[in-house]
Amino acid sequence: MLSKNNRNKLLGLVVLLGFGLFNYLSTNTPHSPPTHEPSKTHELSTKSSISEAFKRKQSDLQVQGEGIVIRLLKDDLQGLKHQKFLLRLKSGETILIAHNIDLAPRINDLKKGDSVAFYGEYEYNEKGGVLHWTHHDPKQRHENGWLKHNNKIYQ
């Protein structure tokens, strides 16, 4: 049987280990570029969050998901350059991807019908919304985003 002093030390150690595990798990978040395809459960939660954000007209939300390219648009070359294209999500919503090609590589081989996974910031608009911040932030003031096409990460 442990003495009261040893029980307190053991309890302190357990609490310390718990904080360490929490810190480890919180720094290994799901928004890191994927090394494998997203699970069906994660796709469902992503569809739900973008659908809910659209219904509630919410913006400034970090979202992760995947969609099919339904239209390629001209690059926006005014100010910071952006590659632009429309994705249709499995939920039926469409979102405009505005990928900053001054800060991240352009997806040169992108075609209609291609699958693109994403992590970025969702902004509401009446047409379905815009996803931007799909790149690293060189000033480290914003969460890094990414696009994944043909198993290559663009950030």
Secondary structure, DSSP 8 states (H G I E B T S, - for coil): ---HHHHHHHHHHHHHHHHHHHHHHHHS-TTS--SS---HHHHHHHHHHHHHHHHHT--SEEEEEEEEEEEE---B-SSS-EEEEEEEETTS-EEEEEEETTTS---TT--TT-EEEEEEEEE--TTS-EEE--S--TTS-S---EEEETTEEE-
